[in-house]
Amino acid sequence: MSSGKTIASNKKAFHDYHIDERINAGIVLTGTEIKSIRAGRVNLKDSFAKIENGEVWLYKCNISPYEMGNIYNHNPERRRKLLLNRREIVKLDNRIKSSGETIVPLRLYLDHGWAKLELGIAKGKKLYDKREDLAKKSAKREMERAAKIRY
């Protein structure tokens, strides 16, 4: 886990996928996009990353238009390039092609003023896995509640 101020997190990813590995990547942005991110106007809910021609791209990440951006504002749903080393891209590509996994953005954070994206190499959960996770979460909550009442 990297340090930095978390701007947005993708809670749906943890519900829908088993996260195997995490990778941090930079993200190429325009001026109004970084201002919008600093204001916290980002949604990672349905976004995903894809490797095309040896480059990693982020799709469906909604960064709302900057309120003071006038004619220089950006398209909120445009694809954005992610910055990774060539070695990391090759490793990701091989892993995705061989095992049927996908790249899911987990959180967007600021690290020393730079926007970074934490990516997860993930495998989809089945419906029974999701139900099992909810049951475990509910049981844990009940145990904590019972322990709190006792003391």
VENBEL-V156893 format. One record per residue. N is the residue number from 1. RES is the residue in one small letter. SS is DSSP state (h for helix, s for strand, l for the rest). OMEGA is omega in whole degrees, -180 to 180 (NA if undefined). Layout:
n: (N,N)
res: (RES,RES)
ss: (SS,SS)
omega: (OMEGA,OMEGA)
//
This chain:
n: (1,2,3,4,5,6,7,8,9,10,11,12,13,14,15,16,17,18,19,20,21,22,23,24,25,26,27,28,29,30,31,32,33,34,35,36,37,38,39,40,41,42,43,44,45,46,47,48,49,50,51,52,53,54,55,56,57,58,59,60,61,62,63,64,65,66,67,68,69,70,71,72,73,74,75,76,77,78,79,80,81,82,83,84,85,86,87,88,89,90,91,92,93,94,95,96,97,98,99,100,101,102,103,104,105,106,107,108,109,110,111,112,113,114,115,116,117,118,119,120,121,122,123,124,125,126,127,128,129,130,131,132,133,134,135,136,137,138,139,140,141,142,143,144,145,146,147,148,149,150,151)
res: (m,s,s,g,k,t,i,a,s,n,k,k,a,f,h,d,y,h,i,d,e,r,i,n,a,g,i,v,l,t,g,t,e,i,k,s,i,r,a,g,r,v,n,l,k,d,s,f,a,k,i,e,n,g,e,v,w,l,y,k,c,n,i,s,p,y,e,m,g,n,i,y,n,h,n,p,e,r,r,r,k,l,l,l,n,r,r,e,i,v,k,l,d,n,r,i,k,s,s,g,e,t,i,v,p,l,r,l,y,l,d,h,g,w,a,k,l,e,l,g,i,a,k,g,k,k,l,y,d,k,r,e,d,l,a,k,k,s,a,k,r,e,m,e,r,a,a,k,i,r,y)
ss: (l,l,l,l,s,s,s,s,s,l,h,h,h,h,h,h,s,s,s,s,s,s,s,s,s,s,s,l,l,l,h,h,h,h,h,h,h,h,l,l,l,s,s,l,l,l,l,s,s,s,s,s,l,l,s,s,s,s,s,l,l,s,s,l,l,l,l,l,l,h,h,h,l,l,l,l,l,l,l,s,s,s,s,l,l,h,h,h,h,h,h,h,h,h,h,h,h,h,h,l,l,s,s,s,s,s,s,s,s,s,s,l,l,s,s,s,s,s,s,s,s,s,s,s,l,l,h,h,h,h,h,h,h,h,h,h,h,h,h,h,h,h,h,h,h,h,h,h,h,h,l)
omega: (-178,177,180,-178,180,179,180,175,-176,-178,-179,-180,-179,178,-174,-173,167,-179,-178,-174,179,180,177,-179,171,-179,-179,-177,172,-177,-178,178,-179,177,178,178,179,177,177,-176,-177,176,180,-168,-176,-174,179,179,-178,176,179,178,177,178,179,-178,177,-179,174,173,-176,172,-175,178,179,-174,-177,-171,-177,-174,-177,-178,-175,173,-174,-175,-177,177,-177,-179,176,-175,178,175,-180,180,180,179,179,179,178,-178,180,-177,-179,-179,-175,-171,177,178,-179,179,-177,175,-178,178,176,-178,176,179,-177,177,-180,177,179,-180,176,-179,176,172,-168,175,-176,177,173,-178,-179,176,179,179,179,178,178,179,178,180,180,179,179,179,179,179,179,179,180,-180,-179,-179,-178,-174,NA)
//
